[in-house]
Amino acid sequence: MALDRDNTLKKAEKLLRQGRLDGAIAEYVKLAEDQPRDWNTANALGDLYARAGQTDLAIGQYSRIAEHFMSDGFYPKAAALYKKILKINKDDEATQLQLAEISALQGLLADAKSHLNAVAAKRKARGDRRGEAEIIVRLGGVDPADFDARLAAAEVLEQMGEEDDAADRYKALYADLLEKERTVEALTALRSVVRLRPFDAEARAALAKSAIASGDIAGAREFLDRDTAGNDPNLLMALVDLDLRVGAVESARQLMPSLLRADYGARYRLLDLGESLGVSSPDAPFACVDAVVDAAIETSDFQEAATTLQNFVGRVPGQITALLKLVEVCVDGGFESAMYEAQVMLTDAYLEAGQASEARVIAEDLVAREPWEAAHIDRFRRALVMLRVPDPDHEIAERLSGQAPFMATDPFIDLSETPAESVSDPSSEMPSDGAALEADADSPGSSYEAAPAADEAPAETEPESVYKAVDPMAAPVPTGAAIAFKPAAPAKTEVEEIDLTGALSTLDDAPEPRDTELADSPSEDEASSADVPDFSAQHMTLARTYLEMGMMEQAEAALRTAAQAPRLRFEAAAILGRMMRSRGDNPQALEWLERASEAPPTSVEEGRELMYDFGVALDESGETARALAVFLELQSDAGDYRDVPERIDRLARVQSGG
């Protein structure tokens, strides 16, 4: 049977007027149970409970109604109910916290703080430190403009071990303080972020930038590393600066390409930095120059690369590494004149450093191109003396006479298409620094004669033609020379180039070079024969020089000889194999790579690289079974090296016909 609400209300009112509170409450309970969402009736019931001293029931009733108003967004009504509860029980912390939340939602921040501080005081009074800390944290989230409360909250979270939450709050505090131009406090907050999150690259970068902006490069070191720098040119430059100042040149050099890709205009700052650190860090200047040159080459700006190197070798003469690079750049850029000048400087640097074999190679090239240049002949002679050649003057005379010919290696022409020129008139003369070179009178085929004595008058007639190097760009020989050349043998239709590695046969009475056919297929027995003197190290050195100068054919011959020595076989054979592979000669590439794989590697990593290249070459040549075997061996040694697992999977499917 439905409840008659009107009669029930009248009855409750009569009971109240009669002072029968319990009876009135019973009637209101019926009404509340009949319609639980009749909030006015529920509120009246709560008031009756309060009048009757039934505080728990009153608080329960008020709380139920307040929660409804809170969920529906009626904050003032909810606040009014919570205040009723607080009148009944002024120590009810849950109610005060609810009132704090409602006040904050209404924008009544002062009221919210007041309620929270009241709770914090109570908890502090009873020694509830964690409870007090929780309130401090809540206070930090009430008012964004209250930086002190926010900082206190972050500190409390850190003390409680909530480091992630604390770091988030420090970071937010940093951003807001920075916006208010309270920079010092902002940076203090950011340092707390880095303390809690050492790998926070964003925070570290901001601190590093701040230090750099204030001129504190050393202070930036605390926060700056490669991950922090990212692709920011200023941070990368600062990191390079720091590394160079402490002598970590290699580390700085690895950063420079990233810096120049991020900001190519930074090359001038980089060059200035390197030059300024030349005294404290001698390797720094060239490291900076080298990076700038590589960046220029990457954009095919060979002119800037060459100019940068020329400026450097002008300030720091005799640095072999820089000169080698200058020669390389000049060849790639087609700067013929600059390349010859660089070769002259490189020869002098080799001589100064005691690297006679390398100096001899280039000096021979210079003399062949400009035989009239006394300075080149002097360089050649100095190299021969350093190499302890028994009679350097005789060898120079033989070379110039054609008995032991050599050729200029000109990277700007195709020598195979350039016919040799015959020499017709012997009357041109060239003055020398000392006595004229004398020919061996008994030597067959001698094609020069001694220069006239100093007191003899020079020839009055100019020659019809003079000796020229094979290089067609060479200047004509001036008259008044100290060495008069007789006509050479009749010109051949093709130029026969003599491998410069043959010159090594003059070292310490070394035997004549091996036959080319033997060099192409070195014998293990011959390579290990104790009766043959070991000049393999010289050949390896010569091969490296040829490779640096781009003289690939000459390098190949020297490498074949060096590969006969067991201790050099790995390096020489590996280079040969890769050379053959690059030119598309897969059979030869496989042969040399396999020889290298059978020799002890120079290092574990180089051995793995060789095995990988050997496997790829086998795969490309269609030898899938052998390739699979090589990659399986490499995997057993190096695990998931490069893309070896993928290659093994593919080759295995090929083998199984899948």
C-alpha positions in Angstrom: 0.0 0.0 0.0 1.3 3.4 -1.0 2.3 5.8 1.7 0.0 8.8 2.1 2.8 11.5 2.2 0.5 14.4 3.1 -1.1 12.6 6.1 2.4 11.4 7.2 3.8 15.0 7.1 0.8 16.3 9.0 1.2 13.6 11.6 4.9 14.4 11.9 4.2 18.1 12.4 1.6 17.4 15.1 4.1 15.2 16.9 6.8 17.9 16.7 4.3 20.5 18.2 3.6 18.1 21.0 7.3 17.8 21.7 7.3 14.2 20.7 10.6 14.3 18.7 11.0 10.6 18.5 7.6 10.1 17.0 8.2 12.9 14.4 11.6 11.3 13.5 9.8 8.0 12.9 7.3 9.6 10.5 10.1 11.4 8.6 12.0 8.1 8.3 9.0 6.7 6.5 9.0 9.6 4.2 12.7 9.4 3.5 12.5 5.6 2.8 9.5 6.2 0.5 11.4 8.7 -1.6 15.2 8.6 -0.9 16.0 11.4 -3.4 13.6 13.8 -1.7 16.5 16.0 -0.4 14.4 18.4 1.4 12.8 15.6 3.5 16.2 14.1 4.0 17.6 17.4 5.2 14.7 17.9 7.6 15.3 14.4 8.9 18.9 15.3 9.5 17.9 18.4 11.4 15.6 16.2 13.6 18.4 13.8 14.3 20.6 16.8 15.3 17.9 18.2 17.7 17.5 14.8 19.2 21.2 14.5 19.9 21.7 11.6 17.5 24.8 13.2 15.9 26.0 10.2 14.0 22.7 9.8 12.3 22.5 13.5 11.5 26.0 13.5 10.1 25.2 10.5 7.9 22.1 12.1 6.6 23.9 15.4 5.8 26.8 13.6 4.2 24.6 11.6 1.9 22.9 14.8 0.7 26.2 16.8 0.4 27.7 14.0 -1.8 24.8 14.2 -4.1 25.1 18.0 -4.5 28.9 17.7 -5.0 28.4 15.1 -7.8 25.8 17.4 -9.5 28.0 20.4 -9.1 25.9 22.3 -6.6 28.9 23.3 -4.6 27.3 26.0 -2.4 24.5 23.6 -1.3 27.1 20.9 -0.6 29.2 23.4 1.4 26.2 24.4 3.5 25.6 20.8 4.5 29.3 20.2 5.3 29.2 23.3 7.5 26.2 21.8 9.4 28.3 18.7 10.0 31.3 20.8 11.2 29.0 22.5 13.7 28.0 19.2 15.1 31.7 17.9 15.1 34.3 20.6 14.8 37.1 18.0 14.7 35.8 16.1 11.7 38.8 16.2 9.4 37.0 14.5 6.5 34.4 17.3 6.5 37.1 20.0 6.6 38.9 18.4 3.7 35.7 18.3 1.7 35.1 22.0 2.5 38.6 22.8 1.3 38.0 21.0 -1.9 34.7 22.8 -2.5 36.3 26.1 -1.7 39.1 25.5 -4.2 36.5 24.5 -6.9 34.6 27.7 -6.2 37.8 29.8 -6.4 37.7 30.6 -2.7 41.4 29.8 -2.3 41.8 31.5 1.0 39.0 29.4 2.5 40.5 26.3 1.0 43.9 27.1 2.5 42.3 27.9 5.9 40.5 24.5 6.0 43.7 22.6 5.0 45.9 24.5 7.5 43.4 23.6 10.3 43.7 20.0 9.5 47.5 20.2 9.2 47.7 21.8 12.7 45.6 19.1 14.2 47.7 16.3 12.7 50.9 18.1 13.7 49.6 18.4 17.3 49.0 14.7 17.6 52.4 13.9 16.0 51.0 12.5 12.7 54.0 13.6 10.5 52.9 11.7 7.4 49.3 13.0 7.8 50.7 16.5 8.1 52.9 15.9 4.9 49.8 14.9 3.0 48.1 18.1 3.8 51.2 20.1 2.8 51.1 18.3 -0.6 47.5 19.2 -1.0 48.2 22.8 -0.1 50.8 22.9 -2.9 48.1 22.1 -5.4 45.5 24.7 -4.3 47.0 28.0 -5.6 49.3 28.0 -8.7 50.6 31.5 -7.7 51.6 30.3 -4.2 55.2 29.2 -5.2 56.2 28.7 -1.6 53.4 26.2 -1.0 54.2 24.5 -4.3 57.9 24.2 -3.4 57.1 22.9 0.0 54.8 20.2 -1.5 57.6 19.1 -3.9 60.1 18.9 -1.1 57.7 16.9 1.1 57.0 14.5 -1.8 60.8 14.0 -2.3 61.2 13.3 1.4 58.4 10.8 1.3 60.2 8.9 -1.6 57.6 10.0 -4.2 60.5 11.1 -6.5 58.6 11.0 -9.9 55.8 13.2 -8.5 58.2 15.5 -6.8 60.2 15.9 -10.1 57.0 16.7 -12.0 56.2 19.4 -9.5 59.7 20.9 -9.6 59.6 21.0 -13.4 56.2 22.7 -13.4 57.5 25.1 -10.8 60.5 25.9 -13.0 58.3 26.8 -16.0 56.1 29.1 -14.0 58.9 30.8 -12.1 60.7 31.3 -15.4 57.6 32.9 -16.9 57.5 35.3 -13.9 61.2 36.0 -14.6 62.3 34.6 -11.2 65.2 32.9 -13.0 67.4 32.0 -10.0 64.5 30.2 -8.2 63.5 28.6 -11.5 67.0 27.1 -12.0 67.1 25.9 -8.4 63.9 24.0 -9.1 65.3 22.6 -12.3 68.4 21.4 -10.5 66.1 19.4 -8.2 64.6 17.8 -11.3 68.0 16.7 -12.6 68.9 15.5 -9.1 65.8 13.2 -9.1 66.0 12.4 -12.8 69.7 12.4 -13.9 68.7 11.3 -17.4 66.1 14.1 -18.0 67.7 15.4 -21.2 65.3 18.4 -21.4 66.1 19.6 -17.9 69.8 19.1 -18.4 69.8 21.0 -21.7 67.9 23.9 -20.1 70.5 24.1 -17.3 73.4 23.8 -19.8 71.9 26.6 -22.0 71.5 28.8 -18.9 75.2 28.2 -17.9 76.3 28.9 -21.5 74.2 32.1 -21.7 75.9 33.3 -18.5 79.3 32.5 -19.9 79.9 29.6 -17.5 81.1 27.0 -20.1 82.7 24.9 -17.4 79.5 25.0 -15.3 77.6 23.7 -18.3 79.8 20.5 -18.2 77.8 19.2 -15.1 74.7 18.9 -17.2 76.0 18.6 -20.8 76.5 15.3 -22.7 75.7 14.0 -26.2 72.1 13.1 -25.4 71.5 16.4 -23.8 73.0 18.4 -26.7 70.7 16.7 -29.2 70.9 18.7 -32.5 71.1 22.1 -30.8 74.1 23.9 -32.4 74.9 26.0 -29.3 74.9 22.9 -27.0 77.0 20.9 -29.5 79.5 23.7 -29.8 79.7 24.0 -26.0 80.3 20.3 -25.7 83.0 20.4 -28.3 84.6 23.3 -26.5 84.5 21.5 -23.2 86.0 18.3 -24.7 88.8 20.1 -26.5 89.7 22.1 -23.3 90.2 18.9 -21.3 92.1 17.2 -24.1 89.3 14.9 -25.2 90.0 15.6 -28.8 88.6 12.3 -30.2 85.4 12.8 -28.3 85.1 16.3 -29.7 85.9 15.2 -33.2 83.0 12.7 -33.1 80.6 15.5 -32.2 81.8 17.9 -34.9 79.9 16.4 -37.9 76.6 16.6 -36.0 77.4 20.3 -35.1 78.2 21.2 -38.8 75.1 19.3 -40.1 73.0 21.2 -37.6 74.6 24.6 -38.5 77.1 24.7 -41.3 77.7 28.3 -40.4 79.3 27.2 -37.2 82.4 26.2 -39.1 84.0 29.6 -38.6 83.4 29.4 -34.9 84.8 25.9 -34.8 88.0 26.9 -36.7 88.5 29.9 -34.4 88.0 27.6 -31.4 90.6 25.2 -32.6 93.1 27.9 -33.3 92.6 29.5 -29.9 93.3 26.1 -28.2 96.4 25.3 -30.2 98.8 25.9 -27.2 96.9 24.0 -24.6 95.6 21.3 -26.9 98.0 20.8 -29.9 95.7 18.3 -31.6 92.7 20.6 -31.4 93.4 22.9 -34.4 93.6 20.1 -37.0 90.6 18.2 -35.5 88.5 21.3 -36.1 90.0 21.8 -39.6 89.5 18.2 -40.5 85.8 18.3 -39.5 85.2 21.5 -41.5 87.0 20.0 -44.5 84.9 16.8 -44.3 81.7 18.9 -44.1 82.8 20.8 -47.2 83.6 17.6 -49.0 80.2 16.2 -48.0 78.6 19.1 -49.9 81.1 18.8 -52.8 82.6 22.2 -51.9 86.2 21.2 -52.7 87.3 24.8 -53.1 86.5 25.6 -49.5 88.0 22.3 -48.3 91.2 23.1 -50.1 91.3 26.7 -49.0 90.7 25.7 -45.3 93.6 23.1 -45.5 95.9 25.6 -47.3 95.3 28.2 -44.5 96.0 25.6 -41.9 99.3 24.2 -43.4 100.4 27.8 -43.9 100.0 28.3 -40.1 101.2 24.9 -39.1 103.7 23.7 -41.7 104.9 20.1 -41.8 101.8 18.4 -40.5 101.7 15.2 -42.6 98.1 14.3 -41.9 96.9 17.7 -43.1 99.1 17.6 -46.2 97.9 14.1 -47.1 94.3 15.4 -46.9 95.2 18.5 -48.9 96.6 16.3 -51.7 93.5 14.2 -51.6 91.2 17.2 -51.8 93.1 18.7 -54.6 92.9 15.5 -56.7 89.2 15.2 -56.0 88.6 18.8 -56.8 90.8 18.9 -59.9 93.2 21.6 -58.5 96.3 20.6 -60.3 98.6 23.5 -59.3 97.6 23.3 -55.7 98.1 19.6 -55.7 101.7 19.9 -56.9 102.4 22.5 -54.2 100.9 20.2 -51.6 103.1 17.3 -52.8 106.2 19.5 -52.4 105.2 20.3 -48.8 104.3 16.7 -48.1 107.7 15.5 -49.3 109.5 18.0 -47.1 107.4 17.0 -44.2 108.1 13.3 -44.7 111.9 14.1 -44.9 111.7 16.1 -41.7 109.8 13.3 -40.0 112.4 10.7 -41.2 109.8 8.8 -43.3 112.2 8.3 -46.2 110.2 5.7 -48.1 107.2 7.9 -48.4 109.3 10.9 -49.3 111.1 9.0 -52.0 107.8 8.0 -53.7 106.7 11.6 -54.0 110.1 13.0 -54.8 110.4 10.6 -57.7 107.0 11.8 -58.9 108.2 15.5 -58.6 111.5 14.8 -60.5 109.7 12.9 -63.2 107.4 15.8 -63.8 109.9 18.6 -63.4 113.4 17.1 -63.9 114.9 20.6 -64.3 113.9 21.6 -60.8 117.0 21.3 -58.6 115.0 21.4 -55.4 113.1 18.2 -56.5 116.4 16.4 -57.3 117.7 17.5 -53.8 114.6 16.0 -52.2 115.0 12.8 -54.1 118.7 12.6 -53.1 117.9 13.2 -49.4 115.4 10.4 -49.4 117.9 8.0 -51.0 120.5 9.0 -48.4 118.1 8.4 -45.6 117.3 5.0 -47.1 121.0 4.2 -47.2 121.1 3.6 -50.9 124.8 2.9 -51.6 125.3 5.5 -54.4 122.4 7.9 -54.5 123.9 10.2 -57.1 124.4 7.3 -59.5 120.8 6.2 -59.0 119.6 9.7 -59.7 121.7 9.8 -62.8 120.3 6.5 -63.9 116.7 7.7 -63.3 117.3 10.9 -65.2 119.1 9.2 -68.0 116.4 6.6 -68.7 118.4 3.6 -67.6 116.1 3.1 -64.6 113.1 5.1 -65.8 110.2 6.3 -63.6 107.1 8.3 -64.4 105.1 11.1 -62.9 101.8 9.9 -61.5 99.4 12.5 -62.8 95.8 12.1 -61.5 94.5 14.6 -64.0 95.4 12.7 -67.2 95.1 9.2 -68.6 98.7 8.2 -69.0 97.7 5.1 -71.0 96.6 7.4 -73.9 99.7 9.7 -73.7 102.5 8.8 -76.1 106.1 9.2 -74.9 108.0 12.1 -76.5 111.5 11.6 -77.8 114.2 14.0 -76.9 116.2 15.3 -79.8 118.8 18.0 -78.7 121.4 17.6 -76.0 122.5 21.2 -75.8 120.2 22.5 -73.0 121.8 22.9 -69.6 120.7 23.1 -66.0 122.8 24.5 -63.1 123.1 22.4 -60.0 123.8 23.4 -56.4 127.1 21.5 -56.3 129.2 19.5 -58.7 127.4 18.2 -61.8 126.3 14.6 -61.6 128.6 12.3 -63.4 127.6 9.3 -65.5 129.1 5.9 -65.1 131.3 5.8 -68.2 131.1 2.0 -68.3 127.4 1.9 -67.9 125.7 0.7 -71.1 122.9 2.8 -72.5 123.9 5.9 -70.7 122.0 8.8 -72.1 123.4 11.9 -70.4 126.8 13.6 -70.2 128.5 15.6 -67.5 127.7 19.3 -67.4 130.4 21.8 -68.5 132.8 23.0 -65.8 132.0 26.2 -64.0 134.5 28.3 -66.0 133.2 27.1 -69.4 130.9 29.3 -71.3 127.3 28.0 -71.8 126.1 26.9 -75.2 125.0 29.9 -77.3 122.4 28.0 -79.3 119.1 27.0 -77.8 118.1 23.3 -78.3 115.4 22.4 -80.7 113.8 20.2 -78.1 114.5 19.3 -74.5 113.7 16.4 -72.1 110.1 16.4 -70.9 108.4 14.3 -68.3 105.6 12.1 -69.4 103.2 14.7 -67.9 102.1 16.9 -70.8 101.4 19.7 -68.3 105.0 20.0 -67.3 106.7 23.3 -68.2 109.6 23.3 -70.8 113.1 22.9 -69.5 114.9 26.2 -69.2 118.2 26.7 -70.9 121.4 27.0 -68.9 121.0 23.6 -67.2 123.6 21.7 -65.2 122.8 18.4 -66.8 122.7 18.1 -70.6 120.5 15.3 -71.9 121.4 13.2 -75.0 118.6 12.2 -77.3 116.6 9.4 -75.8 115.8 6.1 -77.5 113.2 6.2 -80.2 109.7 6.8 -78.8 107.4 3.8 -78.3 103.8 3.9 -79.2 102.8 3.0 -75.7 104.1 4.2 -72.3 105.4 1.4 -70.2 105.0 2.4 -66.5 107.5 0.9 -64.1 106.1 0.0 -60.7 107.7 2.2 -58.1 107.7 -0.7 -55.7 110.7 -2.0 -57.7 112.7 0.8 -56.1 112.6 -1.1 -52.8 115.0 -3.6 -54.4 117.8 -1.1 -53.7 117.3 -1.3 -50.0 120.1 -3.1 -48.2 120.9 -5.2 -51.4 117.4 -6.6 -51.5 116.7 -9.1 -54.3 115.1 -8.2 -57.6 111.2 -8.0 -57.4 109.3 -11.2 -58.1 107.8 -11.9 -61.4 104.3 -10.5 -61.8 102.8 -13.9 -62.3 104.3 -15.1 -59.0 103.0 -12.0 -57.3 99.5 -12.6 -58.5 99.5 -16.1 -56.9 101.7 -15.9 -53.8 103.0 -19.3 -52.5 102.9 -20.1 -48.8 106.2 -21.9 -49.1 107.9 -18.9 -50.8 106.4 -16.5 -48.3 107.9 -18.4 -45.4 111.2 -19.1 -46.9 114.1 -18.2 -44.6 116.4 -17.6 -47.6 114.4 -14.5 -48.8 115.0 -11.2 -47.0 111.8 -9.8 -45.6 111.0 -6.4 -47.0 107.3 -6.8 -46.6 107.0 -4.0 -44.0 108.4 -1.5 -46.5 106.0 -2.8 -49.2 103.1 -2.4 -46.7 104.2 1.1 -45.8 104.5 1.9 -49.5 101.1 0.4 -50.2 99.5 2.6 -47.5 101.1 5.7 -49.1 99.8 4.7 -52.5 96.3 4.2 -51.2 96.4 7.6 -49.5 97.4 9.2 -52.8 94.9 7.2 -54.8 97.5 5.3 -56.8 95.5 2.1 -56.8 97.5 0.0 -59.3 100.8 0.7 -57.5 99.2 0.0 -54.2 97.9 -3.3 -55.5 101.4 -4.4 -56.5 102.9 -3.5 -53.1 100.1 -5.2 -51.3 100.6 -8.4 -53.2 104.2 -8.5 -52.1 103.4 -7.6 -48.5 100.7 -10.3 -48.4 103.5 -12.9 -48.7 104.6 -12.2 -45.2 102.5 -14.1 -42.6 102.5 -11.2 -40.2 101.1 -8.8 -42.8 98.9 -11.2 -44.7 95.7 -10.4 -43.0 95.9 -6.6 -43.5 97.3 -6.8 -47.1 95.0 -9.5 -48.3 91.9 -7.9 -46.7 92.7 -4.6 -48.5 93.3 -6.5 -51.8 90.0 -8.4 -51.5 88.0 -5.2 -50.9 89.8 -3.5 -53.8 89.0 -6.4 -56.1 85.4 -6.4 -55.0 85.0 -2.7 -55.5 86.1 -3.0 -59.1 83.8 -6.0 -59.7 86.4 -8.7 -59.9 84.6 -11.2 -57.6 86.8 -14.2 -58.2 89.9 -12.3 -57.2 88.0 -10.7 -54.3 87.0 -14.1 -53.0 90.5 -15.4 -53.3 92.1 -12.6 -51.3 89.3 -12.3 -48.7 89.7 -16.1 -48.1 93.4 -15.7 -47.6 92.8 -12.9 -45.2 90.3 -15.1 -43.3 93.0 -17.8 -42.9 95.5 -15.4 -41.3 95.4 -14.1 -37.7 93.4 -10.8 -37.6 94.9 -7.6 -36.3 92.0 -7.3 -33.9 88.8 -9.1 -33.0 86.6 -6.4 -34.6 88.7 -6.3 -37.8 88.4 -10.1 -38.0 84.7 -9.9 -37.7 84.4 -7.2 -40.4 86.6 -9.3 -42.7 84.4 -12.4 -42.1 81.3 -10.3 -42.8 82.7 -9.0 -46.1 83.8 -12.5 -47.1 80.3 -13.8 -46.5 78.7 -11.0 -48.4 81.1 -11.5 -51.3 80.3 -15.2 -51.4 76.6 -14.5 -51.3 76.9 -12.0 -54.2 78.9 -14.5 -56.2 76.1 -17.1 -55.8 78.1 -19.4 -53.4 75.2 -19.6 -50.9 76.4 -22.7 -49.1 79.8 -21.2 -48.4 78.3 -17.9 -47.5 75.9 -19.6 -45.0 78.8 -21.4 -43.4 80.8 -18.2 -43.0 77.8 -16.3 -41.5 77.1 -19.2 -39.1 80.7 -19.1 -37.9 80.5 -15.3 -37.5 77.3 -15.6 -35.5 78.8 -18.2 -33.2 81.6 -15.8 -32.5 79.9 -12.4 -32.5 76.2 -13.1 -31.9 73.7 -10.8 -33.7 76.4 -9.0 -35.6 75.0 -6.4 -38.1 72.4 -8.2 -40.2 73.9 -11.6 -39.9 70.7 -13.3 -38.5 68.7 -12.0 -41.4 71.3 -13.2 -43.9 71.5 -16.6 -42.3 67.7 -17.0 -42.4 67.5 -16.0 -46.1 70.5 -18.3 -47.1 69.0 -21.2 -45.1 65.8 -20.8 -47.0 67.7 -20.7 -50.3 69.5 -23.9 -49.4 66.3 -25.7 -48.4 64.6 -24.6 -51.6 62.1 -22.5 -49.6 
